[in-house]
Amino acid sequence: MNDSEARAARTLADKLNHLFRTVVPDGREPYTTEEVARAITAGGVSISGSYIWLLRKGQRSNPTLRHVEALAKFFGVPRPISSTTR
């Protein structure tokens, strides 16, 4: 399995936990699930800290596209270029 395949094989929980571990504001601890939920909800997409926690634990694995996009936006994950926009 190459690097790209290994990244694709990770679960949503793995990927989300990676973001929580690695996207940390300077001079402080990592974001909490509640902080992320409040920021995303303030941006117009309603999500709870408990739902993010369930995603991080792998107890929910099929979030809406709006939730995935909002989480990606919060953590600064760039959107992939789709084949229809090339």
MOPAC internal coordinates of N, CA, C and O (Angstrom, degrees):
PM7 1SCF
backbone

  N    0.0000 0     0.00 0     0.00 0    0    0    0
  C    1.4456 1     0.00 0     0.00 0    1    0    0
  C    1.5344 1   108.09 1     0.00 0    2    1    0
  O    1.2310 1   120.65 1   -52.08 1    3    2    1
  N    1.3337 1   116.37 1   127.92 1    3    2    1
  C    1.4624 1   119.07 1   178.78 1    5    3    2
  C    1.5245 1   110.71 1   -85.38 1    6    5    3
  O    1.2310 1   120.67 1    -4.28 1    7    6    5
  N    1.3412 1   116.32 1   175.72 1    7    6    5
  C    1.4760 1   121.32 1  -177.30 1    9    7    6
  C    1.5196 1   112.84 1   -57.22 1   10    9    7
  O    1.2310 1   120.46 1   136.69 1   11   10    9
  N    1.3173 1   116.73 1   -43.31 1   11   10    9
  C    1.4598 1   121.50 1  -178.73 1   13   11   10
  C    1.5233 1   111.11 1   -63.92 1   14   13   11
  O    1.2310 1   120.75 1   137.55 1   15   14   13
  N    1.3240 1   116.17 1   -42.45 1   15   14   13
  C    1.4644 1   120.44 1   178.50 1   17   15   14
  C    1.5211 1   111.44 1   -66.40 1   18   17   15
  O    1.2310 1   120.60 1   141.96 1   19   18   17
  N    1.3267 1   116.46 1   -38.04 1   19   18   17
  C    1.4669 1   120.53 1   179.16 1   21   19   18
  C    1.5252 1   110.76 1   -64.33 1   22   21   19
  O    1.2310 1   120.55 1   138.57 1   23   22   21
  N    1.3390 1   116.56 1   -41.43 1   23   22   21
  C    1.4725 1   119.83 1   178.10 1   25   23   22
  C    1.5200 1   110.86 1   -63.99 1   26   25   23
  O    1.2310 1   120.26 1   138.82 1   27   26   25
  N    1.3225 1   117.11 1   -41.18 1   27   26   25
  C    1.4608 1   121.48 1  -178.45 1   29   27   26
  C    1.5278 1   111.19 1   -68.12 1   30   29   27
  O    1.2310 1   119.96 1   152.06 1   31   30   29
  N    1.3329 1   117.68 1   -27.94 1   31   30   29
  C    1.4577 1   121.54 1  -177.13 1   33   31   30
  C    1.5242 1   112.59 1   -78.28 1   34   33   31
  O    1.2310 1   119.79 1   164.92 1   35   34   33
  N    1.3295 1   118.00 1   -15.08 1   35   34   33
  C    1.4607 1   120.08 1   179.14 1   37   35   34
  C    1.5232 1   109.99 1   -65.93 1   38   37   35
  O    1.2310 1   121.10 1   -32.32 1   39   38   37
  N    1.3137 1   115.51 1   147.68 1   39   38   37
  C    1.4554 1   120.32 1   179.02 1   41   39   38
  C    1.5266 1   110.54 1   -76.54 1   42   41   39
  O    1.2310 1   121.21 1   -13.79 1   43   42   41
  N    1.3184 1   115.28 1   166.21 1   43   42   41
  C    1.4610 1   120.04 1   175.03 1   45   43   42
  C    1.5282 1   109.55 1   -58.44 1   46   45   43
  O    1.2310 1   119.94 1   138.42 1   47   46   45
  N    1.3222 1   117.72 1   -41.58 1   47   46   45
  C    1.4645 1   121.05 1   178.70 1   49   47   46
  C    1.5227 1   110.72 1   -59.87 1   50   49   47
  O    1.2310 1   119.98 1   136.59 1   51   50   49
  N    1.3353 1   117.64 1   -43.41 1   51   50   49
  C    1.4672 1   121.46 1   177.99 1   53   51   50
  C    1.5246 1   110.84 1   -59.31 1   54   53   51
  O    1.2310 1   121.01 1   133.96 1   55   54   53
  N    1.3182 1   115.67 1   -46.04 1   55   54   53
  C    1.4634 1   120.26 1  -177.54 1   57   55   54
  C    1.5237 1   111.61 1   -66.99 1   58   57   55
  O    1.2310 1   120.40 1   138.83 1   59   58   57
  N    1.3138 1   116.84 1   -41.17 1   59   58   57
  C    1.4532 1   120.67 1   179.85 1   61   59   58
  C    1.5279 1   110.82 1   -67.43 1   62   61   59
  O    1.2310 1   120.35 1   137.17 1   63   62   61
  N    1.3113 1   116.93 1   -42.83 1   63   62   61
  C    1.4660 1   119.85 1   177.44 1   65   63   62
  C    1.5210 1   111.70 1   -64.22 1   66   65   63
  O    1.2310 1   120.12 1   144.71 1   67   66   65
  N    1.3150 1   117.38 1   -35.29 1   67   66   65
  C    1.4629 1   121.25 1   175.35 1   69   67   66
  C    1.5404 1   110.01 1   -59.73 1   70   69   67
  O    1.2310 1   120.35 1   136.09 1   71   70   69
  N    1.3237 1   116.93 1   -43.91 1   71   70   69
  C    1.4631 1   120.45 1   178.89 1   73   71   70
  C    1.5297 1   110.82 1   -63.15 1   74   73   71
  O    1.2310 1   120.16 1   135.86 1   75   74   73
  N    1.3099 1   117.30 1   -44.14 1   75   74   73
  C    1.4675 1   120.03 1   178.92 1   77   75   74
  C    1.5282 1   111.37 1   -61.75 1   78   77   75
  O    1.2310 1   120.14 1   144.77 1   79   78   77
  N    1.3422 1   117.33 1   -35.23 1   79   78   77
  C    1.4722 1   120.86 1   179.85 1   81   79   78
  C    1.5139 1   112.86 1   -75.53 1   82   81   79
  O    1.2310 1   119.99 1   145.06 1   83   82   81
  N    1.3183 1   117.63 1   -34.94 1   83   82   81
  C    1.4576 1   120.05 1  -169.13 1   85   83   82
  C    1.5249 1   114.95 1  -103.80 1   86   85   83
  O    1.2310 1   119.40 1   157.61 1   87   86   85
  N    1.3153 1   118.74 1   -22.39 1   87   86   85
  C    1.4695 1   120.98 1   178.15 1   89   87   86
  C    1.5250 1   106.56 1   -98.90 1   90   89   87
  O    1.2310 1   121.68 1   -90.28 1   91   90   89
  N    1.3312 1   114.39 1    89.72 1   91   90   89
  C    1.4590 1   121.09 1  -174.71 1   93   91   90
  C    1.5299 1   108.46 1  -122.77 1   94   93   91
  O    1.2310 1   120.14 1   -51.71 1   95   94   93
  N    1.3244 1   117.34 1   128.29 1   95   94   93
  C    1.4677 1   119.55 1   178.05 1   97   95   94
  C    1.5316 1   110.80 1   -60.86 1   98   97   95
  O    1.2310 1   120.63 1   -33.95 1   99   98   97
  N    1.3225 1   116.39 1   146.05 1   99   98   97
  C    1.4627 1   121.04 1   179.05 1  101   99   98
  C    1.5243 1   111.29 1   -58.95 1  102  101   99
  O    1.2310 1   121.21 1   -45.14 1  103  102  101
  N    1.3076 1   115.29 1   134.86 1  103  102  101
  C    1.4507 1   121.24 1   172.44 1  105  103  102
  C    1.5127 1   116.38 1    76.42 1  106  105  103
  O    1.2310 1   119.92 1  -161.01 1  107  106  105
  N    1.3162 1   117.77 1    18.99 1  107  106  105
  C    1.4682 1   118.93 1   179.76 1  109  107  106
  C    1.5165 1   111.12 1  -152.54 1  110  109  107
  O    1.2310 1   120.91 1    -1.58 1  111  110  109
  N    1.2995 1   115.86 1   178.42 1  111  110  109
  C    1.4585 1   122.95 1   178.07 1  113  111  110
  C    1.5318 1   110.34 1   -75.46 1  114  113  111
  O    1.2310 1   120.10 1   -13.44 1  115  114  113
  N    1.3420 1   117.42 1   166.56 1  115  114  113
  C    1.4691 1   119.93 1   176.10 1  117  115  114
  C    1.5341 1   111.73 1   -60.86 1  118  117  115
  O    1.2310 1   121.25 1   -20.23 1  119  118  117
  N    1.3217 1   115.22 1   159.77 1  119  118  117
  C    1.4603 1   120.96 1   175.96 1  121  119  118
  C    1.5209 1   110.18 1   -61.24 1  122  121  119
  O    1.2310 1   120.88 1   -31.80 1  123  122  121
  N    1.3207 1   115.93 1   148.20 1  123  122  121
  C    1.4623 1   120.56 1   171.79 1  125  123  122
  C    1.5229 1   107.97 1   -92.50 1  126  125  123
  O    1.2310 1   120.87 1   -17.78 1  127  126  125
  N    1.3138 1   115.94 1   162.22 1  127  126  125
  C    1.4638 1   118.91 1   177.75 1  129  127  126
  C    1.5242 1   110.40 1   -62.16 1  130  129  127
  O    1.2310 1   120.34 1   143.57 1  131  130  129
  N    1.3337 1   116.95 1   -36.43 1  131  130  129
  C    1.4702 1   120.44 1   179.76 1  133  131  130
  C    1.5232 1   111.26 1   -66.02 1  134  133  131
  O    1.2310 1   119.84 1   139.61 1  135  134  133
  N    1.3371 1   117.91 1   -40.39 1  135  134  133
  C    1.4690 1   121.07 1   177.44 1  137  135  134
  C    1.5229 1   110.89 1   -60.58 1  138  137  135
  O    1.2310 1   121.11 1   134.77 1  139  138  137
  N    1.3158 1   115.48 1   -45.23 1  139  138  137
  C    1.4609 1   120.60 1  -179.28 1  141  139  138
  C    1.5252 1   109.74 1   -63.91 1  142  141  139
  O    1.2310 1   120.40 1   135.46 1  143  142  141
  N    1.3193 1   116.85 1   -44.54 1  143  142  141
  C    1.4692 1   120.83 1   179.84 1  145  143  142
  C    1.5269 1   110.94 1   -60.87 1  146  145  143
  O    1.2310 1   120.07 1   134.88 1  147  146  145
  N    1.3311 1   117.47 1   -45.12 1  147  146  145
  C    1.4715 1   120.55 1   179.65 1  149  147  146
  C    1.5208 1   111.43 1   -61.98 1  150  149  147
  O    1.2310 1   120.21 1   137.02 1  151  150  149
  N    1.3333 1   117.20 1   -42.98 1  151  150  149
  C    1.4650 1   120.87 1  -178.84 1  153  151  150
  C    1.5271 1   111.14 1   -66.18 1  154  153  151
  O    1.2310 1   120.35 1   137.37 1  155  154  153
  N    1.3104 1   116.93 1   -42.63 1  155  154  153
  C    1.4648 1   120.66 1   179.92 1  157  155  154
  C    1.5266 1   110.23 1   -66.60 1  158  157  155
  O    1.2310 1   120.59 1   135.77 1  159  158  157
  N    1.3217 1   116.47 1   -44.23 1  159  158  157
  C    1.4657 1   120.33 1   179.25 1  161  159  158
  C    1.5276 1   110.50 1   -63.00 1  162  161  159
  O    1.2310 1   120.04 1   139.45 1  163  162  161
  N    1.3291 1   117.53 1   -40.55 1  163  162  161
  C    1.4703 1   121.33 1   177.49 1  165  163  162
  C    1.5269 1   110.78 1   -62.39 1  166  165  163
  O    1.2310 1   120.55 1   152.41 1  167  166  165
  N    1.3321 1   116.56 1   -27.59 1  167  166  165
  C    1.4585 1   121.65 1   178.20 1  169  167  166
  C    1.5223 1   113.78 1   -82.34 1  170  169  167
  O    1.2310 1   120.25 1   179.44 1  171  170  169
  N    1.3294 1   117.13 1    -0.56 1  171  170  169
  C    1.4552 1   120.07 1   174.63 1  173  171  170
  C    1.5155 1   117.45 1   108.90 1  174  173  171
  O    1.2310 1   119.89 1   178.26 1  175  174  173
  N    1.3303 1   117.81 1    -1.74 1  175  174  173
  C    1.4722 1   120.68 1   177.55 1  177  175  174
  C    1.5189 1   107.65 1  -115.83 1  178  177  175
  O    1.2310 1   120.58 1   -67.07 1  179  178  177
  N    1.3192 1   116.50 1   112.93 1  179  178  177
  C    1.4583 1   121.07 1  -177.02 1  181  179  178
  C    1.5256 1   110.44 1   -72.47 1  182  181  179
  O    1.2310 1   121.31 1   -55.21 1  183  182  181
  N    1.3447 1   115.09 1   124.79 1  183  182  181
  C    1.4630 1   121.31 1   176.87 1  185  183  182
  C    1.5202 1   106.99 1  -153.46 1  186  185  183
  O    1.2310 1   120.21 1   -34.61 1  187  186  185
  N    1.3105 1   117.20 1   145.39 1  187  186  185
  C    1.4653 1   120.39 1  -179.01 1  189  187  186
  C    1.5252 1   110.40 1  -103.41 1  190  189  187
  O    1.2310 1   121.70 1   -22.88 1  191  190  189
  N    1.3086 1   114.35 1   157.12 1  191  190  189
  C    1.4556 1   120.06 1   174.94 1  193  191  190
  C    1.5139 1   111.50 1   -62.63 1  194  193  191
  O    1.2310 1   120.69 1   143.78 1  195  194  193
  N    1.3326 1   116.28 1   -36.22 1  195  194  193
  C    1.4645 1   118.58 1  -179.92 1  197  195  194
  C    1.5307 1   111.39 1   -67.46 1  198  197  195
  O    1.2310 1   120.17 1   145.88 1  199  198  197
  N    1.3344 1   117.29 1   -34.12 1  199  198  197
  C    1.4665 1   119.72 1   177.53 1  201  199  198
  C    1.5306 1   110.28 1   -68.70 1  202  201  199
  O    1.2310 1   120.22 1   138.81 1  203  202  201
  N    1.3270 1   117.19 1   -41.19 1  203  202  201
  C    1.4716 1   120.06 1   176.62 1  205  203  202
  C    1.5228 1   109.37 1   -62.21 1  206  205  203
  O    1.2310 1   120.24 1   139.16 1  207  206  205
  N    1.3318 1   117.15 1   -40.84 1  207  206  205
  C    1.4654 1   121.26 1   178.15 1  209  207  206
  C    1.5242 1   110.51 1   -59.75 1  210  209  207
  O    1.2310 1   120.55 1   136.42 1  211  210  209
  N    1.3393 1   116.55 1   -43.58 1  211  210  209
  C    1.4643 1   120.40 1   178.67 1  213  211  210
  C    1.5296 1   110.77 1   -62.67 1  214  213  211
  O    1.2310 1   119.91 1   140.48 1  215  214  213
  N    1.3286 1   117.77 1   -39.52 1  215  214  213
  C    1.4651 1   120.91 1   176.22 1  217  215  214
  C    1.5239 1   110.57 1   -63.05 1  218  217  215
  O    1.2310 1   120.65 1   137.21 1  219  218  217
  N    1.3327 1   116.36 1   -42.79 1  219  218  217
  C    1.4705 1   121.00 1  -179.14 1  221  219  218
  C    1.5178 1   111.98 1   -65.98 1  222  221  219
  O    1.2310 1   119.69 1   149.52 1  223  222  221
  N    1.3226 1   118.19 1   -30.48 1  223  222  221
  C    1.4609 1   122.17 1   179.76 1  225  223  222
  C    1.5238 1   112.54 1   -87.72 1  226  225  223
  O    1.2310 1   120.11 1   174.99 1  227  226  225
  N    1.3318 1   117.39 1    -5.01 1  227  226  225
  C    1.4558 1   120.70 1  -179.34 1  229  227  226
  C    1.5167 1   113.42 1    79.51 1  230  229  227
  O    1.2310 1   120.53 1  -168.74 1  231  230  229
  N    1.3274 1   116.59 1    11.26 1  231  230  229
  C    1.4626 1   120.19 1   179.66 1  233  231  230
  C    1.5215 1   112.10 1   -84.80 1  234  233  231
  O    1.2310 1   120.41 1   167.42 1  235  234  233
  N    1.3064 1   116.81 1   -12.58 1  235  234  233
  C    1.4670 1   123.94 1   168.94 1  237  235  234
  C    1.5208 1   105.08 1  -133.57 1  238  237  235
  O    1.2310 1   120.58 1   -43.47 1  239  238  237
  N    1.3195 1   116.50 1   136.53 1  239  238  237
  C    1.4651 1   118.34 1  -175.17 1  241  239  238
  C    1.5221 1   112.68 1  -138.73 1  242  241  239
  O    1.2310 1   120.19 1  -168.14 1  243  242  241
  N    1.3243 1   117.24 1    11.86 1  243  242  241
  C    1.4491 1   119.59 1  -177.80 1  245  243  242
  C    1.5366 1   110.91 1  -134.60 1  246  245  243
  O    1.2310 1   120.80 1  -116.41 1  247  246  245
  N    1.3516 1   116.08 1    63.59 1  247  246  245
  C    1.4639 1   118.62 1  -178.40 1  249  247  246
  C    1.5219 1   111.20 1   -71.49 1  250  249  247
  O    1.2310 1   121.17 1   -16.96 1  251  250  249
  N    1.3139 1   115.37 1   163.04 1  251  250  249
  C    1.4606 1   119.18 1   176.27 1  253  251  250
  C    1.5238 1   109.66 1   -68.92 1  254  253  251
  O    1.2310 1   120.80 1   -20.74 1  255  254  253
  N    1.3101 1   116.08 1   159.26 1  255  254  253
  C    1.4642 1   120.83 1   176.86 1  257  255  254
  C    1.5210 1   110.22 1   -60.02 1  258  257  255
  O    1.2310 1   120.17 1   141.77 1  259  258  257
  N    1.3325 1   117.28 1   -38.23 1  259  258  257
  C    1.4772 1   120.80 1   178.41 1  261  259  258
  C    1.5220 1   110.88 1   -58.97 1  262  261  259
  O    1.2310 1   120.38 1   138.56 1  263  262  261
  N    1.3297 1   116.87 1   -41.44 1  263  262  261
  C    1.4627 1   119.97 1   179.69 1  265  263  262
  C    1.5248 1   111.27 1   -67.65 1  266  265  263
  O    1.2310 1   120.44 1   136.36 1  267  266  265
  N    1.3133 1   116.76 1   -43.64 1  267  266  265
  C    1.4703 1   120.38 1   179.06 1  269  267  266
  C    1.5297 1   109.96 1   -62.21 1  270  269  267
  O    1.2310 1   120.40 1   134.52 1  271  270  269
  N    1.3194 1   116.84 1   -45.48 1  271  270  269
  C    1.4653 1   120.24 1   179.48 1  273  271  270
  C    1.5298 1   111.42 1   -63.63 1  274  273  271
  O    1.2310 1   120.28 1   139.69 1  275  274  273
  N    1.3283 1   117.08 1   -40.31 1  275  274  273
  C    1.4646 1   120.48 1   179.88 1  277  275  274
  C    1.5305 1   111.00 1   -66.60 1  278  277  275
  O    1.2310 1   120.16 1   138.64 1  279  278  277
  N    1.3261 1   117.30 1   -41.36 1  279  278  277
  C    1.4618 1   120.46 1   176.80 1  281  279  278
  C    1.5228 1   110.73 1   -63.82 1  282  281  279
  O    1.2310 1   120.67 1   135.46 1  283  282  281
  N    1.3233 1   116.32 1   -44.54 1  283  282  281
  C    1.4684 1   120.25 1   178.99 1  285  283  282
  C    1.5245 1   110.67 1   -61.48 1  286  285  283
  O    1.2310 1   120.22 1   136.25 1  287  286  285
  N    1.3212 1   117.19 1   -43.75 1  287  286  285
  C    1.4650 1   121.10 1   179.37 1  289  287  286
  C    1.5254 1   110.36 1   -62.08 1  290  289  287
  O    1.2310 1   120.03 1   134.78 1  291  290  289
  N    1.3200 1   117.56 1   -45.22 1  291  290  289
  C    1.4645 1   121.02 1   179.95 1  293  291  290
  C    1.5310 1   110.69 1   -56.96 1  294  293  291
  O    1.2310 1   120.51 1   134.24 1  295  294  293
  N    1.3278 1   116.64 1   -45.76 1  295  294  293
  C    1.4596 1   120.78 1  -176.03 1  297  295  294
  C    1.5317 1   113.34 1   -86.42 1  298  297  295
  O    1.2310 1   120.12 1  -179.72 1  299  298  297
  N    1.3314 1   117.38 1     0.28 1  299  298  297
  C    1.4661 1   120.08 1   176.62 1  301  299  298
  C    1.5107 1   114.48 1    76.76 1  302  301  299
  O    1.2310 1   120.26 1  -153.24 1  303  302  301
  N    1.3230 1   117.10 1    26.76 1  303  302  301
  C    1.4608 1   120.75 1   178.19 1  305  303  302
  C    1.5247 1   107.77 1   -80.58 1  306  305  303
  O    1.2310 1   119.77 1   -56.78 1  307  306  305
  N    1.3335 1   118.04 1   123.22 1  307  306  305
  C    1.4619 1   119.53 1  -179.10 1  309  307  306
  C    1.5231 1   111.86 1   -69.19 1  310  309  307
  O    1.2310 1   121.35 1   -31.76 1  311  310  309
  N    1.3131 1   115.03 1   148.24 1  311  310  309
  C    1.4697 1   120.59 1   176.77 1  313  311  310
  C    1.5193 1   109.20 1   -76.70 1  314  313  311
  O    1.2310 1   119.87 1   -42.97 1  315  314  313
  N    1.3237 1   117.85 1   137.03 1  315  314  313
  C    1.4579 1   119.35 1   176.44 1  317  315  314
  C    1.5229 1   109.94 1   -70.48 1  318  317  315
  O    1.2310 1   120.95 1   -27.14 1  319  318  317
  N    1.2968 1   115.78 1   152.86 1  319  318  317
  C    1.4629 1   120.77 1   175.33 1  321  319  318
  C    1.5137 1   107.43 1   -80.19 1  322  321  319
  O    1.2310 1   120.66 1   -58.88 1  323  322  321
  N    1.3230 1   116.34 1   121.12 1  323  322  321
  C    1.4606 1   118.77 1  -179.14 1  325  323  322
  C    1.5257 1   109.72 1   -80.97 1  326  325  323
  O    1.2310 1   121.28 1   -21.71 1  327  326  325
  N    1.3109 1   115.16 1   158.29 1  327  326  325
  C    1.4561 1   119.80 1  -178.13 1  329  327  326
  C    1.5185 1   111.92 1   -67.78 1  330  329  327
  O    1.2310 1   119.81 1   160.52 1  331  330  329
  N    1.3375 1   117.97 1   -19.48 1  331  330  329
  C    1.4586 1   120.39 1  -179.71 1  333  331  330
  C    1.5301 1   112.74 1   -83.29 1  334  333  331
  O    1.2310 1   120.06 1   167.50 1  335  334  333
  N    1.3400 1   117.49 1   -12.50 1  335  334  333
  C    1.4612 1   119.96 1  -179.65 1  337  335  334
  C    1.5103 1   112.53 1  -102.52 1  338  337  335
  O    1.2310 1   119.58 1  -177.74 1  339  338  337
  N    1.2864 1   118.40 1     2.26 1  339  338  337
  C    1.4721 1   120.77 1  -179.57 1  341  339  338
  C    1.4834 1   111.70 1   -81.74 1  342  341  339
  O    1.2310 1   120.10 1   180.00 1  343  342  341

